[in-house]
């Protein structure tokens, strides 16, 4: 029996022409028809934003993030909550940086694997250690997305349950 988890898709900015393509790609990844409510993104002319909660099998967050990957002008995040035997995940995409993935624990903390920490520490140069750890934490993606996150603070989240 598949383990069910849930998460949220946040589309922080998309050009109007891209909105139906996002719905189609998300629906294909989730296995259901997706009809999102788009609102203007105040940070850019002709940009729109939306969000949606989803429920599906483990790994659905990765499928959703992958389905949206490749559109250069799209800013989005996908979260997947931890579930039985599997850590959670966060995927962030911004045009200039591409896709970032982080493992997330049950408390919402980004988990940096021990080997990445050891590799950064082995460099010895404090500036390079800092740069490597910031990369592992997705700091550049957070800096880019933070203004877009706050621009949608008044948005409502809708739940979408996968059927089947």
ROSE-4610 file (N, C-alpha, C; in Angstrom, 1 decimal, always signed):
// ROSE-4610
residu = [X/X/X/X/X/X/X/X/X/X/X/X/X/X/X/X/X/X/X/X/X/X/X/X/X/X/X/X/X/X/X/X/X/X/X/X/X/X/X/X/X/X/X/X/X/X/X/X/X/X/X/X/X/X/X/X/X/X/X/X/X/X/X/X/X/X/X/X/X/X/X/X/X/X/X/X/X/X/X/X/X/X/X/X/X/X/X/X/X/X/X/X/X/X/X/X/X/X/X/X/X/X/X/X/X/X/X/X/X/X/X/X/X/X/X/X/X/X/X/X/X/X/X/X/X/X/X/X/X/X/X/X/X/X/X/X/X/X/X/X/X/X/X/X/X/X/X/X/X/X/X/X/X/X/X/X/X/X/X/X/X/X/X/X/X/X/X/X/X/X/X/X/X/X/X/X/X/X/X/X/X/X/X/X/X/X/X/X/X/X/X/X/X/X/X/X/X/X/X/X/X/X/X/X/X/X/X/X/X/X/X/X/X/X/X/X/X/X/X/X/X/X/X/X/X/X/X/X/X/X/X/X/X/X/X/X/X/X/X/X/X/X/X/X/X/X/X/X/X/X/X/X/X/X/X/X/X/X/X/X/X/X/X/X/X/X/X/X/X/X/X/X/X/X/X/X/X/X/X/X/X/X/X/X/X/X/X/X/X/X/X/X/X/X/X/X/X/X/X/X/X/X/X/X/X/X/X/X/X/X/X/X/X/X/X/X/X/X/X/X/X/X/X/X/X/X/X/X/X/X/X/X/X/X/X/X/X/X/X/X/X/X/X/X/X/X/X/X/X/X/X/X/X/X/X/X/X/X/X/X/X/X/X/X/X/X/X/X/X/X/X/X/X/X/X/X/X/X/X/X/X/X/X/X/X/X/X/X/X/X/X/X/X/X/X/X/X/X/X/X/X/X/X/X/X/X/X/X/X/X/X/X/X/X/X/X/X/X/X/X/X/X/X/X/X/X/X/X/X/X/X/X/X/X/X/X/X/X/X/X/X/X/X/X/X/X/X/X/X/X/X/X/X/X/X/X/X/X/X/X/X/X/X/X/X/X/X/X/X/X/X/X/X/X/X/X/X/X/X/X/X/X/X/X/X/X/X/X/X/X/X/X]
num = [1/1/1/2/2/2/3/3/3/4/4/4/5/5/5/6/6/6/7/7/7/8/8/8/9/9/9/10/10/10/11/11/11/12/12/12/13/13/13/14/14/14/15/15/15/16/16/16/17/17/17/18/18/18/19/19/19/20/20/20/21/21/21/22/22/22/23/23/23/24/24/24/25/25/25/26/26/26/27/27/27/28/28/28/29/29/29/30/30/30/31/31/31/32/32/32/33/33/33/34/34/34/35/35/35/36/36/36/37/37/37/38/38/38/39/39/39/40/40/40/41/41/41/42/42/42/43/43/43/44/44/44/45/45/45/46/46/46/47/47/47/48/48/48/49/49/49/50/50/50/51/51/51/52/52/52/53/53/53/54/54/54/55/55/55/56/56/56/57/57/57/58/58/58/59/59/59/60/60/60/61/61/61/62/62/62/63/63/63/64/64/64/65/65/65/66/66/66/67/67/67/68/68/68/69/69/69/70/70/70/71/71/71/72/72/72/73/73/73/74/74/74/75/75/75/76/76/76/77/77/77/78/78/78/79/79/79/80/80/80/81/81/81/82/82/82/83/83/83/84/84/84/85/85/85/86/86/86/87/87/87/88/88/88/89/89/89/90/90/90/91/91/91/92/92/92/93/93/93/94/94/94/95/95/95/96/96/96/97/97/97/98/98/98/99/99/99/100/100/100/101/101/101/102/102/102/103/103/103/104/104/104/105/105/105/106/106/106/107/107/107/108/108/108/109/109/109/110/110/110/111/111/111/112/112/112/113/113/113/114/114/114/115/115/115/116/116/116/117/117/117/118/118/118/119/119/119/120/120/120/121/121/121/122/122/122/123/123/123/124/124/124/125/125/125/126/126/126/127/127/127/128/128/128/129/129/129/130/130/130/131/131/131/132/132/132/133/133/133/134/134/134/135/135/135/136/136/136/137/137/137/138/138/138/139/139/139/140/140/140/141/141/141/142/142/142/143/143/143/144/144/144/145/145/145/146/146/146/147/147/147/148/148/148/149/149/149/150/150/150/151/151/151/152/152/152/153/153/153/154/154/154/155/155/155/156/156/156/157/157/157/158/158/158/159/159/159/160/160/160/161/161/161/162/162/162/163/163/163/164/164/164]
x = [+0.8/+0.0/+0.9/+0.7/+1.5/+1.3/+2.4/+2.4/+2.0/+1.0/+0.5/+1.2/+1.5/+2.0/+1.3/+1.7/+1.1/+2.2/+1.8/+2.7/+2.0/+2.8/+2.3/+3.1/+2.4/+3.0/+2.8/+3.9/+3.8/+4.4/+3.6/+4.1/+4.2/+5.4/+5.6/+5.5/+5.9/+5.7/+5.7/+4.7/+4.6/+4.0/+4.4/+3.8/+2.4/+1.5/+0.1/+0.0/+0.8/+0.8/+1.2/+2.0/+2.5/+1.6/+0.6/-0.3/-1.0/-1.6/-2.3/-1.3/-0.1/+0.9/+1.3/+1.4/+1.7/+0.6/-0.7/-1.8/-1.8/-1.5/-1.4/-0.3/+0.9/+2.0/+1.8/+1.2/+0.9/-0.1/-1.2/-2.2/-1.7/-0.8/-0.2/+0.7/+1.4/+2.2/+1.4/+0.2/-0.6/-1.7/-1.9/-2.9/-4.3/-4.5/-5.8/-5.9/-7.1/-7.2/-6.9/-6.1/-5.8/-6.3/-7.1/-7.6/-7.3/-6.3/-5.8/-6.4/-6.4/-6.8/-5.6/-5.4/-4.2/-4.5/-3.6/-3.7/-2.5/-2.6/-1.5/-0.4/+0.9/+2.1/+2.5/+2.4/+2.7/+4.1/+5.0/+6.4/+6.8/+5.9/+6.2/+5.0/+5.1/+4.0/+3.7/+2.5/+2.1/+2.5/+2.8/+3.2/+2.0/+1.9/+0.8/+1.4/+0.6/+1.0/-0.2/+0.1/-0.9/-0.2/-1.1/-0.6/-1.6/-1.2/-2.1/-1.5/-2.3/-1.9/-2.3/-1.5/-1.7/-1.5/-2.0/-1.8/-1.6/-0.6/-0.3/+0.8/+1.2/+2.2/+3.6/+4.4/+5.8/+6.4/+7.2/+7.8/+7.0/+5.8/+5.0/+5.6/+6.2/+6.8/+7.9/+8.7/+9.8/+9.2/+8.1/+7.5/+6.9/+6.3/+5.7/+6.8/+7.9/+9.0/+9.6/+9.8/+10.4/+9.4/+8.1/+7.2/+7.2/+7.6/+7.6/+9.0/+10.0/+11.3/+11.5/+12.3/+12.6/+12.0/+11.0/+10.5/+11.3/+12.0/+13.0/+12.4/+11.2/+10.6/+9.7/+9.8/+9.0/+9.7/+9.1/+9.6/+8.6/+9.1/+8.2/+8.9/+8.1/+8.6/+7.6/+8.1/+7.3/+7.8/+6.9/+7.3/+6.6/+7.3/+6.7/+7.0/+5.9/+6.1/+6.8/+7.5/+8.0/+6.9/+7.1/+6.1/+6.8/+6.1/+6.7/+7.9/+9.1/+10.3/+11.0/+10.5/+11.1/+11.1/+12.2/+12.3/+11.5/+11.2/+10.5/+11.4/+10.9/+11.7/+11.2/+12.1/+11.8/+12.5/+11.8/+12.3/+12.1/+13.1/+12.9/+13.5/+12.8/+13.3/+13.2/+14.3/+14.4/+15.1/+14.7/+15.2/+16.8/+17.5/+18.9/+19.7/+19.1/+19.8/+19.3/+18.2/+17.7/+17.0/+17.0/+16.3/+17.2/+16.8/+17.4/+16.6/+17.2/+16.5/+17.2/+16.4/+16.9/+16.0/+16.7/+16.0/+15.5/+14.3/+13.7/+13.3/+13.7/+13.3/+11.9/+11.4/+10.0/+9.7/+10.8/+10.6/+10.7/+10.9/+11.0/+12.4/+13.4/+14.8/+15.4/+16.2/+17.0/+18.1/+18.2/+19.2/+20.4/+21.6/+22.8/+23.5/+23.7/+24.4/+25.8/+26.2/+27.5/+28.6/+28.6/+29.7/+29.9/+28.8/+28.9/+29.5/+29.1/+29.7/+31.2/+31.6/+33.0/+33.8/+33.2/+34.0/+34.2/+33.2/+33.4/+34.4/+34.4/+35.3/+36.8/+36.9/+38.2/+38.9/+38.2/+38.8/+39.7/+39.3/+40.1/+39.9/+39.6/+39.3/+37.9/+37.8/+36.5/+35.5/+36.0/+35.1/+34.5/+35.4/+34.9/+34.0/+34.3/+33.4/+32.0/+32.0/+30.7/+30.0/+30.7/+30.1/+29.5/+30.2/+29.7/+28.5/+28.5/+27.3/+26.1/+26.3/+25.2/+24.6/+25.5/+25.0/+24.1/+24.6/+23.9/+22.6/+22.5/+21.2/+20.3/+20.8/+19.9/+19.7/+20.7/+20.6/+20.4/+21.0/+20.8/+19.3/+18.8/+17.4/+16.4/+16.7/+15.9/+16.0/+17.2/+17.3/+16.5/+16.5/+15.7/+14.2/+13.8/+12.4/+11.7/+12.5/+11.9/+10.9/+11.3/+10.3/+9.0/+9.2/+8.0/+7.1/+7.7/+7.0/+6.1/+6.7/+6.0/+4.9/+5.1/+4.1/+2.8/+2.8/+1.7/+1.1/+1.5/+1.1/-0.4/-1.2/-2.6/-3.3/-2.6/-3.2/-3.8/-4.8/-5.4/-4.8/-4.7/-4.2/-5.4/-5.4/-6.4/-5.9/-6.7/-6.3/-6.7/-5.8/-6.1/-5.7/-6.6/-6.3/-6.2/-5.2/-5.0/-6.0/-6.6/-7.6/-6.9/-7.3/-6.8/-5.7]
y = [-1.2/+0.0/+1.2/+2.2/+3.4/+4.3/+4.9/+5.9/+7.2/+7.8/+9.1/+10.3/+11.3/+12.5/+13.7/+14.9/+16.1/+17.2/+18.2/+19.3/+20.5/+21.5/+22.7/+23.1/+23.5/+24.1/+25.6/+26.4/+27.9/+28.3/+28.9/+29.5/+31.0/+31.5/+32.9/+33.9/+33.5/+34.4/+33.6/+33.9/+33.3/+34.3/+34.3/+35.2/+34.6/+35.4/+35.0/+33.9/+33.9/+32.9/+31.5/+31.5/+30.3/+29.6/+30.4/+29.9/+28.6/+28.5/+27.2/+26.1/+26.3/+25.3/+24.8/+25.6/+25.2/+24.3/+24.7/+23.9/+22.5/+22.5/+21.2/+20.3/+20.9/+20.1/+19.6/+20.5/+20.1/+19.0/+19.1/+18.1/+16.8/+16.8/+15.6/+14.9/+15.7/+15.1/+14.6/+15.2/+14.8/+13.8/+13.6/+12.7/+13.1/+14.4/+15.0/+16.3/+16.7/+18.0/+19.1/+20.1/+21.2/+22.5/+23.2/+24.5/+25.5/+26.3/+27.2/+28.6/+29.3/+30.7/+31.5/+32.3/+33.1/+34.6/+35.2/+36.6/+37.3/+38.6/+39.4/+39.3/+39.2/+39.3/+40.8/+41.4/+42.9/+43.2/+42.3/+42.6/+42.7/+42.5/+42.6/+42.7/+43.5/+43.7/+42.4/+42.0/+40.9/+39.6/+39.6/+38.4/+37.9/+36.6/+36.1/+35.1/+34.8/+33.9/+33.0/+31.9/+31.0/+30.0/+29.3/+28.2/+27.2/+26.0/+24.9/+23.8/+23.3/+22.2/+20.9/+19.9/+18.6/+17.5/+16.3/+15.1/+14.0/+13.1/+12.1/+11.1/+10.2/+9.2/+9.9/+9.3/+9.7/+9.9/+11.0/+11.4/+12.3/+12.6/+13.4/+14.8/+15.3/+16.6/+16.7/+15.6/+15.6/+15.6/+14.8/+14.7/+16.1/+16.7/+18.1/+19.1/+19.1/+20.0/+19.8/+18.5/+18.1/+18.5/+18.4/+18.7/+20.2/+21.0/+22.5/+23.0/+22.2/+22.6/+22.8/+23.8/+24.0/+25.3/+25.9/+27.2/+28.3/+29.0/+30.0/+31.1/+31.5/+32.7/+32.3/+31.1/+30.6/+30.6/+31.2/+31.1/+30.2/+29.2/+28.3/+27.6/+27.1/+26.2/+25.0/+23.9/+22.7/+22.1/+21.9/+21.2/+19.9/+18.9/+17.6/+17.3/+17.1/+16.8/+15.4/+15.3/+14.0/+13.0/+11.7/+10.7/+9.4/+8.4/+7.2/+6.7/+6.8/+6.3/+7.2/+8.4/+9.3/+10.7/+11.4/+12.8/+13.6/+14.8/+15.8/+16.4/+17.3/+17.9/+19.3/+20.1/+21.4/+21.6/+22.0/+22.3/+23.8/+24.5/+25.9/+26.1/+26.9/+27.2/+28.7/+29.3/+30.7/+30.7/+31.6/+31.7/+31.6/+32.5/+32.6/+31.4/+30.7/+29.7/+28.3/+28.1/+26.8/+26.2/+24.8/+24.1/+23.7/+24.0/+23.6/+22.6/+21.6/+20.6/+20.5/+20.4/+20.2/+19.1/+18.3/+17.4/+18.2/+17.9/+18.7/+17.7/+18.0/+17.1/+17.3/+16.6/+16.7/+18.1/+18.8/+20.2/+21.3/+20.9/+21.9/+22.4/+21.8/+22.3/+21.7/+22.4/+21.9/+21.1/+19.8/+18.9/+18.9/+19.2/+19.2/+17.9/+17.0/+15.8/+16.0/+15.1/+15.1/+15.2/+14.5/+14.5/+15.9/+16.6/+18.0/+18.9/+18.8/+19.6/+19.3/+18.0/+17.6/+18.1/+18.0/+18.5/+20.0/+20.7/+22.2/+22.5/+21.8/+22.1/+21.8/+20.7/+20.3/+21.4/+22.3/+23.4/+24.3/+24.5/+25.3/+26.8/+27.3/+28.7/+29.1/+29.9/+30.2/+30.8/+31.6/+32.2/+31.1/+30.1/+29.0/+28.1/+27.9/+27.0/+27.7/+29.0/+29.7/+29.6/+29.8/+29.7/+28.4/+27.3/+26.0/+25.7/+26.1/+25.9/+26.7/+27.9/+28.7/+28.0/+27.5/+26.7/+25.5/+24.8/+23.6/+23.9/+25.1/+25.6/+26.3/+26.5/+27.2/+28.7/+29.3/+30.7/+31.6/+31.4/+32.2/+32.1/+31.0/+30.8/+31.5/+31.4/+32.1/+33.6/+34.1/+35.6/+36.0/+35.3/+35.6/+35.5/+34.5/+34.2/+35.0/+35.4/+36.1/+37.2/+38.2/+39.2/+38.7/+37.6/+37.1/+36.3/+35.7/+35.0/+36.0/+37.1/+38.1/+38.8/+38.9/+39.6/+38.8/+37.5/+36.6/+36.3/+37.1/+36.8/+36.7/+37.4/+37.5/+36.4/+35.5/+34.5/+33.4/+32.7/+31.6/+30.3/+29.3/+28.0/+27.1/+26.4/+25.5/+24.1/+23.1/+21.7/+21.0/+20.1/+19.3/+17.9/+17.0/+15.6/+14.7/+13.9/+13.0/+11.9/+11.5/+10.5/+9.2/+8.1/+6.8/+6.2]
z = [+0.0/+0.0/+0.0/-0.9/-1.0/+0.2/+0.6/+1.7/+1.2/+1.8/+1.3/+2.1/+1.5/+2.1/+1.5/+1.9/+1.3/+1.3/+0.6/+0.4/-0.2/-0.6/-1.2/-2.4/-3.4/-4.6/-4.5/-4.5/-4.5/-5.9/-6.7/-7.9/-7.6/-7.4/-7.0/-8.1/-9.3/-10.5/-11.8/-12.6/-13.9/-14.8/-16.1/-17.1/-17.4/-17.7/-17.9/-18.9/-20.0/-21.0/-20.5/-19.4/-18.9/-17.9/-17.4/-16.3/-16.7/-17.9/-18.2/-18.4/-18.8/-18.9/-17.6/-16.6/-15.2/-14.7/-14.9/-14.5/-15.1/-16.4/-17.1/-16.6/-16.4/-15.9/-14.5/-13.6/-12.3/-12.2/-13.0/-13.1/-13.6/-14.5/-15.0/-13.9/-13.2/-12.1/-11.0/-10.7/-9.6/-10.0/-11.3/-11.7/-11.6/-11.5/-11.4/-12.2/-12.6/-13.2/-12.2/-12.7/-11.8/-12.4/-11.7/-12.1/-11.0/-11.2/-10.1/-10.2/-9.1/-9.1/-9.0/-10.1/-10.3/-9.8/-9.1/-8.7/-9.2/-9.4/-9.9/-8.9/-9.4/-8.5/-8.5/-7.4/-7.3/-7.7/-7.7/-7.9/-9.4/-10.3/-11.7/-12.6/-13.6/-14.5/-15.3/-15.5/-16.2/-15.6/-14.3/-13.5/-12.6/-12.5/-11.6/-10.7/-9.6/-8.6/-8.2/-7.6/-7.1/-6.1/-5.3/-4.5/-4.3/-4.0/-3.9/-3.0/-2.1/-1.3/-2.1/-1.9/-2.6/-1.7/-2.0/-1.3/-2.3/-2.0/-3.0/-2.4/-3.2/-2.7/-2.5/-1.7/-1.5/-2.8/-2.9/-4.2/-5.1/-4.7/-5.6/-5.7/-4.6/-4.6/-5.7/-5.8/-6.8/-8.2/-8.4/-9.7/-10.1/-9.1/-9.4/-9.7/-9.0/-9.2/-10.6/-10.9/-12.2/-13.4/-13.2/-14.2/-14.6/-13.6/-13.8/-14.2/-14.1/-14.4/-15.9/-16.3/-17.7/-18.2/-17.5/-17.9/-17.3/-18.0/-17.5/-16.7/-17.0/-16.4/-15.2/-14.7/-13.6/-12.3/-11.3/-9.9/-9.1/-8.5/-7.7/-6.6/-5.7/-4.7/-4.5/-4.2/-3.9/-2.6/-1.7/-0.4/-0.4/+0.3/+0.6/+2.0/+2.8/+4.2/+4.4/+5.5/+5.9/+6.0/+5.7/+5.9/+6.4/+6.7/+7.2/+6.5/+7.1/+6.5/+5.5/+5.3/+4.3/+4.8/+4.7/+5.1/+4.1/+4.5/+3.6/+2.6/+1.8/+0.7/+0.4/+0.0/-0.6/-1.9/-2.9/-4.2/-4.5/-4.9/-5.2/-6.6/-7.4/-8.8/-9.0/-9.5/-9.9/-11.2/-12.1/-13.5/-13.5/-12.8/-12.9/-12.2/-11.3/-10.6/-10.9/-11.5/-11.7/-10.5/-10.4/-9.4/-8.2/-7.0/-5.8/-5.1/-4.5/-3.7/-2.3/-1.3/+0.1/+0.8/+1.6/+2.5/+3.7/+4.1/+5.3/+6.3/+7.6/+8.7/+9.2/+10.2/+10.7/+11.3/+11.6/+12.2/+11.1/+9.9/+8.8/+8.6/+9.3/+9.1/+7.8/+7.1/+6.0/+6.6/+6.0/+6.5/+5.5/+6.0/+5.2/+5.5/+4.5/+4.8/+5.4/+6.2/+6.9/+5.9/+4.8/+3.9/+3.2/+3.0/+2.5/+3.5/+4.8/+5.8/+6.0/+6.0/+6.1/+4.9/+3.7/+2.5/+2.6/+3.1/+3.2/+4.3/+5.4/+6.5/+6.1/+5.2/+4.8/+4.0/+3.4/+2.6/+3.4/+4.7/+5.6/+5.5/+4.3/+4.1/+4.6/+5.6/+6.2/+5.2/+4.2/+3.2/+2.3/+2.0/+1.1/+1.9/+3.1/+4.0/+4.0/+4.3/+4.3/+3.0/+1.9/+0.6/+0.3/+0.6/+0.4/+1.3/+2.5/+3.4/+3.0/+2.5/+2.0/+0.8/-0.1/-1.2/-0.8/+0.2/+0.6/+1.3/+1.9/+2.5/+1.5/+0.3/-0.7/-0.4/+0.2/+0.5/-0.7/-1.8/-3.0/-3.5/-3.4/-3.8/-2.8/-1.6/-0.6/-0.7/-1.0/-1.2/-2.4/-3.5/-4.7/-4.4/-3.7/-3.5/-2.4/-1.5/-0.3/-0.6/-1.5/-1.8/-2.4/-3.2/-3.9/-2.9/-1.9/-0.8/-0.1/+0.3/+1.1/+0.3/-1.0/-1.9/-1.9/-1.5/-1.5/-0.1/+0.9/+2.2/+2.5/+1.7/+1.9/+1.1/+0.4/-0.5/+0.4/-0.2/+0.5/-0.2/+0.6/+0.2/-0.1/-1.2/-1.6/-1.5/-1.0/-0.9/-2.2/-2.7/-3.9/-3.5/-3.5/-3.1/-4.3/-4.4/-5.5/-5.4/-6.5/-6.5/-6.9/-6.3/-6.8/-6.0]
